[in-house]
Amino acid sequence: MSRLLYANLARLMKSRIFWLIEAFLAGYSIFVYSMGAINMKNGITIGASEWSLYFFNEMLFSHIIMVFFIPFFIGVEYSDGAIRNKIMVGHKRKDIYLANFMICCIVGVIQFATYMFTSLIAGLVLIGPLAITGITDFSWRIGYGLAIIFVYAAVFTTIAMLDTNKTRVAVVEIAIVLLFIILVSQIWSDLSEPERINRMVSTEDGTFVEEDVPNRKYVEGKKRAVYEWLDCFLPADQAMYVIDPAASYSMKIPVCLLGEAALIVGTGIYFFRKKDLK
């Protein structure tokens, strides 16, 4: 497998899409911190803990970036006949699949690191030390981010490896990204609803008083349990926790994400072994 991985790395270094994405991430990081500097200059207060949102902002669209890269990087192997050639010279299908999955993970990690490294420099230059010291719970946010990347790589690699048409793969993966966005907006919104809310009510003498009442939008019972488990397995949902300054660590999250990635990869290998490549 080492030879397959080396070949993938060599091809990666020549990929224009890869380098364009790298340039975009570096530029976007500088833009984000420039906006932060402008906001501070205009008197907009940015809390010390809120810099997590800036530093990990790339997690909000990492799935979109990987959708632009993975279908075309892997699709070239089908269009050029490279996968059939690898099998003909004796490489096992499992090794071919894992080498492609690993290169997609490596790309995701490089992109993650590129954004963070540029953010480190941009934050120090444009904002000052607070942009870095204000990041809360740095270690588990990094861990969550890597687990999220592995899930995306598993999902998109599996689809790309099981379909020889890279255009169709790109369309399917974009549809999945849109589904992620819809689910995260619904589940995140519902789970964020407080159990009780304050509202103003009118008394008999015409004055208004503040009253603590149950929130009708609060999700409870079995529905909440289902939402919380879905939340653990949806990488787009977990990306929201990575950037949320108030979020806290839960061991359940990385276990669910990594288990999900392993299951998807295992399923992908099983079907790729049975795939007719003629």
Secondary structure as UniProt FT lines:
FT   HELIX           2..13
FT   HELIX           16..41
FT   TURN            42..43
FT   HELIX           48..50
FT   HELIX           51..55
FT   HELIX           57..60
FT   HELIX           62..79
FT   TURN            80..81
FT   HELIX           82..88
FT   TURN            89..90
FT   HELIX           93..126
FT   HELIX           130..133
FT   HELIX           138..162
FT   HELIX           166..191
FT   STRAND          196..202
FT   TURN            204..205
FT   STRAND          208..214
FT   TURN            216..217
FT   HELIX           221..233
FT   HELIX           235..243
FT   TURN            245..246
FT   HELIX           252..274
//
